[in-house]
Amino acid sequence: MTVVSEKITTIAVVKSNDSNIKNNKQVSFMKTNIQNNYKKSSFKERVLLLLIALMSVITVSAQKTLINIDQLTVNEHVSTIITASEPIRMVDISTDSVAGDKPLDNVVRVKPKTGNHHDGELLGIITIITERYRVQYALVYTSKIEEAVSDKEVELVERNAFHNPDVSMSTSDMVGYAMKVWNSSAHYRSTFTKANRLTMRLNNIYVVGEYFFIDFSVENHSNLPFDIDELRVKLQDKKAEKSTNVQTIELQPSLILNRAPSFRNGYRNVIVVKKMTFPNDKVLTIELSEKQISGRTISLNLDYEDVLSADSFDTLLLHED
């Protein structure tokens, strides 16, 4: 989490229904001037004045000052939990008098470091940027524990739409596409591997935007349930077993749809990885391992030809109901 130290002037912030008085005065002043000019002008000039009035009101309404920002009362003995509806990409706290961290992808936790503050004192501003929106809160100190906010969920009306250049596909859209893949019938039949009375099979590969959606399944032919320890995705040499110098690149999936900890008979999952190219002497490997010390492990190797065929299913996936 990004924390920026900044000298904050202590001010008392009082929340009321008249928080927009300053903006309303600006709009009223402009309205009076425009009305006076409107009576003296021609038709073309009147149209121009109306456009100017509209743009002026939009500009004033788009501005947000400290008095317009929603407040959160905080106390040094209470951790304030802020929960967003989607993964948080950046957090900024404008003062070093408030500590904060991000324990989960969509959760921020803040708390004043000390109680050396006055009631109503503005400690700083917290800015939260997610994949598709941003929100700001003024952190106001209270000495009364019962007045401190302990749990805050970002409401729909508080969100300001934001185009994040680092996010080409939001997590919610990614999950939606993955569910379509999950519900689609298998197009691959010949790509599979067998080991330890397990069969691991490739069902589909789709490409959407900058991502591969890889759909695979595992059949358990034994009477022992499979307790999943780890699901790994790697790029490695095709003839690793015959080489003494093996290069393996671990890949971090952008999404793992099925988080089930174990399965008895069958298992299916869809993983999402960044689109890539790799030479013919390497394979994309999906590896599933068991928890026990002598646990079973099974892996599926995908050749570049398998990955290339994903392009043919792009249109089908986007229009499939």
C-alpha positions as CSV (number, residue, x, y, z in Angstrom):
1,M,0.0,0.0,0.0
2,T,1.3,3.5,-0.9
3,V,1.5,5.9,2.1
4,V,2.3,9.5,1.4
5,S,3.4,11.7,4.4
6,E,1.9,15.2,4.3
7,K,1.4,18.1,6.7
8,I,-2.3,18.4,7.3
9,T,-3.8,21.6,8.8
10,T,-6.2,20.7,11.6
11,I,-9.7,21.8,10.7
12,A,-13.1,20.9,12.2
13,V,-15.4,19.3,9.6
14,V,-19.1,19.5,10.3
15,K,-21.3,17.3,8.0
16,S,-24.7,18.8,7.2
17,N,-27.2,19.0,4.4
18,D,-25.8,22.3,3.3
19,S,-22.4,20.9,2.3
20,N,-22.8,22.3,-1.3
21,I,-23.5,25.9,-0.3
22,K,-20.3,27.2,-1.9
23,N,-21.0,25.5,-5.2
24,N,-24.7,26.6,-5.1
25,K,-23.6,30.2,-4.7
26,Q,-21.3,29.9,-7.7
27,V,-24.1,28.4,-9.8
28,S,-26.6,31.1,-8.6
29,F,-24.1,33.9,-9.5
30,M,-23.5,32.5,-13.0
31,K,-27.3,32.0,-13.5
32,T,-28.0,35.7,-12.7
33,N,-25.4,37.0,-15.1
34,I,-26.6,34.7,-17.9
35,Q,-30.2,35.8,-17.4
36,N,-29.3,39.4,-17.7
37,N,-27.3,38.9,-20.9
38,Y,-29.9,36.5,-22.2
39,K,-32.6,39.3,-22.4
40,K,-30.3,41.6,-24.5
41,S,-29.0,39.0,-27.0
42,S,-30.0,37.6,-30.4
43,F,-31.1,34.0,-31.0
44,K,-27.6,32.7,-31.8
45,E,-26.2,34.5,-28.8
46,R,-28.9,33.0,-26.6
47,V,-28.0,29.5,-27.8
48,L,-24.3,30.2,-27.0
49,L,-25.2,31.5,-23.6
50,L,-27.3,28.4,-22.8
51,L,-24.3,26.2,-23.8
52,I,-22.0,28.2,-21.6
53,A,-24.4,27.9,-18.7
54,L,-24.6,24.1,-19.1
55,M,-20.9,23.7,-19.3
56,S,-20.4,25.9,-16.2
57,V,-22.8,23.9,-14.1
58,I,-21.2,20.7,-15.1
59,T,-17.7,22.0,-14.3
60,V,-18.8,23.2,-10.8
61,S,-20.6,19.9,-10.1
62,A,-17.6,17.8,-11.1
63,Q,-15.3,19.5,-8.5
64,K,-15.0,18.0,-5.1
65,T,-13.6,19.7,-2.0
66,L,-13.0,18.5,1.5
67,I,-16.4,19.6,2.6
68,N,-18.0,17.3,-0.1
69,I,-16.0,14.2,0.8
70,D,-17.8,11.5,2.8
71,Q,-16.4,11.1,6.3
72,L,-15.3,8.2,8.4
73,T,-14.8,8.7,12.1
74,V,-11.8,6.8,13.4
75,N,-10.3,6.0,16.8
76,E,-6.9,4.6,17.9
77,H,-8.6,1.6,19.6
78,V,-10.8,0.6,16.6
79,S,-9.6,-0.8,13.3
80,T,-11.8,0.6,10.5
81,I,-12.4,-2.0,7.7
82,I,-13.2,-0.7,4.3
83,T,-14.5,-3.3,1.8
84,A,-14.7,-2.7,-1.9
85,S,-16.8,-4.8,-4.4
86,E,-13.8,-5.7,-6.5
87,P,-10.0,-6.0,-6.1
88,I,-8.2,-2.9,-4.9
89,R,-5.3,-1.8,-7.1
90,M,-4.0,1.2,-5.2
91,V,-4.4,2.9,-1.8
92,D,-3.1,6.3,-0.7
93,I,-3.3,7.7,2.8
94,S,-2.4,11.4,2.8
95,T,-0.9,11.4,6.3
96,D,1.6,9.4,8.4
97,S,-0.6,9.7,11.5
98,V,-2.8,6.9,10.3
99,A,-1.6,3.3,9.8
100,G,-3.1,1.1,7.2
101,D,-2.7,-2.2,5.3
102,K,-4.5,-4.4,2.7
103,P,-5.1,-7.8,4.4
104,L,-7.3,-9.0,1.4
105,D,-7.5,-8.1,-2.3
106,N,-10.7,-6.0,-1.7
107,V,-10.2,-4.9,1.9
108,V,-8.3,-2.0,3.5
109,R,-7.7,-1.6,7.2
110,V,-6.9,1.8,8.8
111,K,-6.4,3.1,12.4
112,P,-4.9,6.2,13.9
113,K,-1.4,5.6,15.4
114,T,-2.1,7.6,18.6
115,G,-4.9,9.4,20.4
116,N,-3.1,12.8,20.5
117,H,-5.9,14.5,18.5
118,H,-8.9,16.6,19.0
119,D,-12.5,15.5,18.3
120,G,-13.5,16.5,14.8
121,E,-9.8,16.8,13.7
122,L,-9.2,15.9,10.1
123,L,-6.4,13.4,10.1
124,G,-6.1,12.9,6.3
125,I,-7.8,11.6,3.2
126,I,-7.8,8.0,2.1
127,T,-8.0,7.3,-1.7
128,I,-8.9,3.8,-2.9
129,I,-8.6,2.8,-6.6
130,T,-10.1,-0.5,-7.8
131,E,-10.2,-2.0,-11.3
132,R,-13.1,0.2,-12.4
133,Y,-13.8,3.0,-9.9
134,R,-12.2,5.2,-7.2
135,V,-13.5,6.5,-3.9
136,Q,-12.2,9.0,-1.2
137,Y,-13.0,9.3,2.5
138,A,-12.0,12.0,5.0
139,L,-10.7,10.4,8.2
140,V,-12.0,12.4,11.1
141,Y,-10.8,11.6,14.7
142,T,-13.2,10.9,17.6
143,S,-12.2,10.1,21.2
144,K,-15.4,8.1,21.7
145,I,-15.0,4.5,20.7
146,E,-18.7,4.0,20.1
147,E,-18.6,6.7,17.4
148,A,-15.8,5.1,15.4
149,V,-16.6,3.3,12.2
150,S,-15.5,-0.3,12.4
151,D,-17.0,-1.7,9.2
152,K,-17.5,0.3,6.0
153,E,-18.7,-1.1,2.6
154,V,-18.1,1.1,-0.4
155,E,-21.6,2.0,-1.6
156,L,-22.7,2.3,-5.2
157,V,-23.4,6.1,-5.0
158,E,-19.9,6.7,-3.6
159,R,-18.1,5.2,-6.6
160,N,-16.5,7.4,-9.3
161,A,-16.0,5.6,-12.5
162,F,-12.4,5.2,-13.4
163,H,-10.6,3.8,-16.4
164,N,-7.5,2.0,-15.1
165,P,-4.9,1.7,-17.8
166,D,-3.3,-1.3,-16.0
167,V,-6.5,-3.4,-16.2
168,S,-7.4,-4.7,-19.6
169,M,-10.1,-7.0,-18.1
170,S,-11.8,-6.7,-14.7
171,T,-12.0,-9.7,-12.4
172,S,-15.8,-9.8,-12.6
173,D,-15.6,-9.9,-16.4
174,M,-12.9,-12.6,-16.2
175,V,-15.1,-14.7,-13.9
176,G,-18.0,-14.3,-16.3
177,Y,-16.0,-15.6,-19.3
178,A,-14.6,-18.4,-17.2
179,M,-18.1,-19.5,-16.2
180,K,-19.1,-19.6,-20.0
181,V,-16.0,-21.8,-20.6
182,W,-17.0,-24.0,-17.7
183,N,-20.5,-24.5,-19.1
184,S,-19.3,-25.2,-22.7
185,S,-18.8,-28.7,-24.1
186,A,-15.3,-30.1,-24.6
187,H,-13.7,-29.5,-28.0
188,Y,-10.5,-31.4,-27.3
189,R,-10.4,-35.1,-27.0
190,S,-6.8,-36.2,-27.7
191,T,-4.8,-34.1,-25.2
192,F,-4.6,-36.0,-21.9
193,T,-2.2,-37.8,-19.5
194,K,-2.5,-40.7,-17.1
195,A,-0.7,-41.3,-13.8
196,N,-1.4,-42.8,-10.4
197,R,-4.9,-43.9,-11.5
198,L,-5.7,-40.4,-12.5
199,T,-6.5,-39.0,-15.9
200,M,-6.0,-35.3,-16.6
201,R,-7.6,-34.0,-19.8
202,L,-7.7,-30.7,-21.7
203,N,-11.3,-29.7,-22.5
204,N,-11.0,-26.2,-24.1
205,I,-8.7,-23.3,-24.7
206,Y,-10.2,-19.9,-25.4
207,V,-8.6,-16.5,-26.0
208,V,-10.3,-13.3,-25.0
209,G,-8.4,-10.1,-25.2
210,E,-5.0,-10.6,-23.6
211,Y,-5.8,-13.8,-21.8
212,F,-5.9,-17.6,-22.4
213,F,-8.8,-19.4,-20.7
214,I,-7.7,-23.0,-20.2
215,D,-10.4,-25.5,-19.3
216,F,-9.2,-28.9,-17.9
217,S,-10.5,-31.8,-15.9
218,V,-9.2,-34.7,-13.7
219,E,-10.8,-38.1,-13.3
220,N,-10.0,-40.1,-10.1
221,H,-10.2,-43.8,-10.7
222,S,-9.1,-44.8,-7.2
223,N,-11.1,-45.1,-4.0
224,L,-8.9,-42.4,-2.3
225,P,-10.1,-38.8,-2.4
226,F,-7.6,-36.3,-3.8
227,D,-6.8,-33.5,-1.4
228,I,-5.4,-30.6,-3.5
229,D,-2.2,-29.1,-2.2
230,E,-1.2,-26.9,-5.1
231,L,-2.2,-26.0,-8.7
232,R,0.8,-24.7,-10.6
233,V,1.3,-23.4,-14.2
234,K,4.8,-23.6,-15.7
235,L,6.6,-23.0,-18.9
236,Q,9.4,-25.6,-19.2
237,D,11.5,-27.5,-21.7
238,K,9.7,-30.2,-23.6
239,K,12.4,-32.8,-23.1
240,A,13.1,-32.0,-19.4
241,E,13.6,-35.6,-18.4
242,K,16.6,-36.0,-20.7
243,S,18.3,-32.8,-19.9
244,T,20.5,-31.9,-17.0
245,N,20.0,-28.1,-17.5
246,V,16.3,-27.5,-17.3
247,Q,14.8,-24.0,-17.5
248,T,11.4,-23.7,-15.8
249,I,9.4,-20.4,-15.6
250,E,6.7,-20.3,-13.0
251,L,3.5,-18.5,-14.2
252,Q,1.0,-16.9,-11.9
253,P,-2.6,-17.4,-13.1
254,S,-4.7,-14.3,-13.2
255,L,-7.7,-16.4,-12.1
256,I,-8.4,-19.9,-10.8
257,L,-12.1,-20.4,-11.0
258,N,-12.6,-23.5,-8.9
259,R,-11.1,-23.3,-5.4
260,A,-12.4,-26.6,-4.1
261,P,-9.9,-28.1,-1.7
262,S,-10.5,-31.8,-2.7
263,F,-12.4,-34.1,-5.0
264,R,-13.3,-37.8,-4.9
265,N,-14.3,-38.7,-8.5
266,G,-14.1,-35.8,-10.8
267,Y,-12.6,-32.3,-10.9
268,R,-12.9,-29.5,-13.4
269,N,-11.3,-26.1,-13.4
270,V,-10.7,-23.0,-15.6
271,I,-7.5,-21.1,-15.2
272,V,-6.7,-17.7,-16.8
273,V,-3.2,-16.8,-17.8
274,K,-1.7,-13.9,-19.8
275,K,-1.5,-14.5,-23.5
276,M,2.0,-15.5,-24.6
277,T,4.1,-17.1,-27.3
278,F,6.8,-19.7,-26.7
279,P,9.1,-21.8,-28.9
280,N,8.3,-25.3,-30.0
281,D,10.9,-26.8,-27.7
282,K,8.9,-25.7,-24.6
283,V,5.5,-26.7,-23.2
284,L,2.9,-25.1,-21.0
285,T,2.5,-27.4,-18.0
286,I,-0.5,-27.5,-15.6
287,E,0.4,-29.5,-12.5
288,L,-1.9,-30.7,-9.7
289,S,-0.3,-32.1,-6.6
290,E,-1.7,-33.8,-3.5
291,K,-1.2,-32.7,0.2
292,Q,0.2,-35.9,1.6
293,I,4.0,-36.4,1.9
294,S,3.8,-39.3,-0.6
295,G,1.0,-37.6,-2.4
296,R,0.1,-38.1,-6.0
297,T,1.0,-35.6,-8.7
298,I,-0.3,-35.3,-12.2
299,S,0.6,-32.8,-14.9
300,L,-0.7,-31.9,-18.4
301,N,1.6,-30.6,-21.1
302,L,0.3,-28.3,-23.8
303,D,2.2,-27.8,-27.0
304,Y,2.3,-24.5,-28.8
305,E,0.0,-26.0,-31.4
306,D,-2.7,-26.5,-28.8
307,V,-2.4,-22.8,-27.7
308,L,-2.5,-21.6,-31.3
309,S,-5.9,-23.3,-31.8
310,A,-7.4,-21.1,-29.1
311,D,-7.9,-18.3,-31.6
312,S,-10.6,-20.2,-33.4
313,F,-12.9,-20.2,-30.4
314,D,-12.7,-16.5,-29.6
315,T,-15.9,-15.5,-31.5
316,L,-17.8,-18.6,-30.2
317,L,-17.1,-17.7,-26.6
318,L,-18.1,-14.1,-26.9
319,H,-21.4,-14.9,-28.5
320,E,-22.3,-18.1,-26.6
321,D,-25.4,-17.9,-24.5
